[in-house]
Amino acid sequence: MGKTPITAPVRRTASSFSVRPDVPVPPSLRNIYKELAADVNFLPPKHGCLNEWAQQGVLLLNCVLTVEESLAASHKGKGWEKFTDSVVNQLNDETKNTVFVLWGNYAQKKGEMIDRQRHLVLQSPHPSPLSASRGFYGNHHFTKSNEYLRRHDKTAIDWQLSG
């Protein structure tokens, strides 16, 4: 017996950095908006909901997917890393000309498993207020991503968010 295909529409939602529209924009996302404004003339919305990016195929993935409130890295080493390694490996193996953007040292360790002959890997410090001024600002990752996608006959990302 074969696999039954999923026929219901899949609703993509953004994860890392994204918040519900009624939640204030977090500091790291404010810094992402600042870099976008400098890089691609982005007009920052009043919200932090990134679902429009997800609908275009942007996957925002933290290395660890949960945390106790106000306790950074509190769930590090609890198993999420195996899951996120699997996601990165599957994208690496099953796609071609994918852009991997690795912000921060922890994310950059995932870059070791990415085939840089098949994909573009962009790295910089994390957009956190603690590190953004050490190389996140001015990285031009949004322009570089779209240039690479166009060069490989893929649709560029419209980074502008409504609202």
C-alpha positions in Angstrom: 0.0 0.0 0.0 1.4 3.4 -1.0 1.6 6.6 0.9 -1.6 8.7 0.9 -0.8 12.2 -0.4 -1.7 15.2 1.8 -4.4 17.1 -0.1 -5.2 19.8 2.4 -3.5 23.1 1.9 -0.5 23.6 4.1 -0.3 26.9 5.9 3.3 28.0 6.3 4.2 30.2 9.3 7.4 31.9 10.2 9.1 30.9 13.4 12.3 32.4 14.6 12.1 36.1 15.3 8.4 36.2 14.3 5.7 37.2 16.8 2.0 37.6 16.6 0.8 41.0 15.2 -0.4 42.2 18.6 3.1 41.5 20.3 5.7 44.3 20.3 8.5 43.8 17.8 11.4 42.1 19.7 14.9 43.8 19.7 16.6 41.3 17.4 13.8 41.7 14.8 14.0 45.5 15.1 17.7 45.1 14.2 16.8 42.9 11.2 14.3 45.6 10.1 17.1 48.2 10.4 19.4 46.1 8.2 16.6 45.5 5.7 16.0 49.2 5.5 19.6 49.9 4.8 20.0 47.0 2.4 16.8 46.9 0.3 14.9 50.1 1.2 12.5 48.2 3.5 9.8 50.1 5.3 9.5 48.5 8.7 5.9 47.6 9.6 4.5 48.2 13.1 4.3 44.4 13.7 6.7 41.5 13.9 4.7 38.8 12.1 6.8 37.3 9.3 4.3 34.9 7.8 4.6 36.7 4.5 8.2 35.5 4.3 7.3 32.0 5.2 4.6 31.9 2.4 7.5 32.7 0.0 9.5 29.8 1.2 11.6 31.5 3.9 12.3 29.1 6.8 13.4 30.8 10.0 14.8 28.1 12.2 16.5 28.4 15.6 18.9 25.7 16.7 16.8 25.2 19.8 13.1 25.7 19.4 11.9 26.4 23.0 13.2 28.3 25.9 12.1 29.2 29.4 11.0 32.8 29.5 14.0 35.1 30.3 16.4 32.2 30.4 18.4 32.2 27.2 19.6 28.7 26.0 17.7 27.1 28.9 16.6 24.2 26.6 20.0 23.8 24.9 21.1 20.1 25.0 17.6 18.8 25.5 17.2 17.3 22.0 16.2 20.1 19.7 19.6 20.2 18.2 19.1 16.7 16.7 15.8 17.8 15.2 17.2 21.0 13.7 20.3 19.2 12.4 18.0 16.8 10.6 16.1 19.7 9.0 19.3 21.3 7.8 20.6 17.9 6.5 17.4 17.3 4.6 17.4 20.7 3.0 21.1 20.3 2.1 20.5 16.9 0.6 17.1 17.4 -1.1 17.4 20.9 -2.5 19.7 22.8 -4.8 20.7 26.4 -4.8 19.2 27.1 -1.4 20.3 30.1 0.6 21.3 29.3 4.2 21.7 32.4 6.4 23.5 31.7 9.6 23.4 34.4 12.2 25.5 33.9 15.3 28.2 31.4 16.3 25.7 28.7 17.4 23.9 28.8 14.0 27.2 28.9 12.1 28.1 25.5 13.6 25.2 24.1 11.5 27.0 25.4 8.4 29.6 22.6 8.7 27.0 20.1 7.3 26.0 22.3 4.3 27.4 21.6 0.9 28.7 24.9 -0.2 29.1 23.8 -3.8 25.3 23.3 -4.1 24.1 26.1 -1.8 24.9 29.7 -0.7 25.9 30.0 2.9 25.9 33.5 4.4 27.2 34.1 7.9 27.4 37.1 10.2 27.0 37.9 13.9 23.5 37.5 15.4 21.1 40.5 15.1 20.8 40.6 18.9 21.4 44.1 20.4 24.4 42.5 22.1 26.1 41.6 18.7 24.5 43.4 15.8 27.0 46.2 15.7 29.9 43.6 15.3 29.0 42.8 11.7 25.3 42.1 11.4 24.7 45.6 10.3 26.0 46.0 6.7 26.0 42.3 5.9 23.6 42.8 3.0 22.3 39.3 3.4 18.9 40.2 1.9 20.4 41.6 -1.3 22.9 38.7 -1.6 20.2 36.1 -1.1 18.0 37.6 -3.9 21.0 38.0 -6.3 21.9 34.3 -5.7 18.3 33.2 -6.2 17.9 35.2 -9.4 21.3 33.8 -10.8 19.9 30.3 -10.3 16.5 31.0 -11.9 14.6 31.1 -8.6 12.1 33.7 -7.4 13.6 36.4 -5.3 12.1 37.1 -1.9 9.9 40.2 -1.5 11.2 41.2 1.9 8.6 44.0 2.3 5.9 43.2 4.8 2.4 44.6 4.7 1.1 46.7 7.5 
